Amino acid sequence: MINVSIVGGTGYTAGELLRILLRHNQVNIESVISTTSVGKRIDSVHRDLIGETDLVY
């Protein structure tokens, strides 16, 4: 298992990376970091991930 943290989680590239990694069976997303969205759900920023994750910034 590969543990991953993403810094700058509200950007377009982070959203695409999350979409790919959420479907990868050998990856565990440890954290997604954003200084502007602390406490918000990831799918409130990346609407295409609704139903894919319960992660919070």
Steps between C-alpha positions, in 0.01 A plus 500: 500500500627845409403780741443837329454859617408774253597862563302771323188288491256751352674543166406337170805273497427377853143421398617292206761326715236420763267360235775264379630400843155432647459224241846350558486192722859537628466861624384631837435876503619610844421871466415778260627840611354841419545817701186657350257210547584357843210292633314482167423173327711434192191443286369847589790642298548221245138437404594214267603299809155505664430149624863394447650612833423624849841667539521843663772764454 
